[in-house]
Amino acid sequence: MWNPETDTHIVVNYRANYMHGKAKNKAELQRIFGLPEDKEALLMVMVTRLTEQKGQISYSPI
């Protein structure tokens, strides 16, 4: 199971009672993908094949 407190692939680790790291990781993802840094923006990640079979036929490519 994924644990943001111990994950070595994220910029800042965080836990349920200390969420500041989550915002820093979001800002870093926005920077990496050339998105405007916006703490209010929805950032959604879907790890799957993008096919109609999965029920997701519209997406915004980066």
Summary of the structure (lengths in Angstrom):
residues: 62
radius of gyration: 14.0
end to end distance: 27.4
largest distance: 38.5
contacts: 95
relative contact order: 0.12
helix: 26%
strand: 3%
